[in-house]
Amino acid sequence: MNRRDNAPGASADIGAALYGLATRAARRLPRDMSLTSAATLATLDRTGPRRITDLAAVEGITQPAMTTLVRVMEKSGLVERRGDASDKRVTLVCLTEAGASYVRTRRQAGVHAFERLISELTGDEVEALVAALPALKHLADLESQDREGQNQ
């Protein structure tokens, strides 16, 4: 029996709650750059250097749009282009130290915002979230795998 059969509608309710929380959290982020730029930096932080075509596919934008985005981020000192040691014809987009610092700072700001909200929950609610951590981490892994699978 499928686990979802135990609680009809639970997957949809959980999905709606997570989506709502994620979209509200995204709206709270600083508006110092576009969400696509921030997502691209986060992708580079998570996966390492990538080709522009790969980044465009992962972020769901066209290759020319990603080229423009990379050019702007390069001028800002957040990324740089480097040759691929294994294939001299390939140029990779790499996160600079400034870009990595930006990602860390933005991520930490998000963590602190949630910490503040979590501090207002009851003890039982915090315990429920702690119990859900393994499932939430697994869900994040599945989302990453799904995103990468869609772009291959």
C-alpha positions, 0 to 999 in steps of 0.5 A: 500500500502506498503511504499516501493512501493512509491520509487522502489529500495529505500530499496536496496539503503538505505540498500547498503548505511548503509551496506557500512557505517557499513563495513567501520566503522568496518574497522576503529576500532582498531585491538587490538582484533578480531571483534568476540571478540568485538561483544561478549563483546558488546552482553554481555554489551547489554544483560547481562550474557549469557551461552557460547552456547547462545553467540556462537549462537548469534555471529554465531560461534561454541560452541568450538570456543566460549569456546576458545574465552571466555577463552582468554577474561577471561585471559585478564580480560574482562569477568568472569564465574559465576554460575547461581543463579537460576540453579547451573548447569549453568555457565554464562559469565559476563562482568567485569568492564574492559570489560565494560570499553573497550566496552564504550571506543570503542563505544565512539571512533566510535561516535567521528569518526562519529561526525567528519565526520558529522561536514563536512556535510551541514546543510541540510544534518545534518537536514536530518540525524536528521529527520532520527534518529527515523527510524534509531533507530527503524531499530537498534531495528528490527535488534536486534530482528531479530538477537535474533529471529534467535538464538532461 
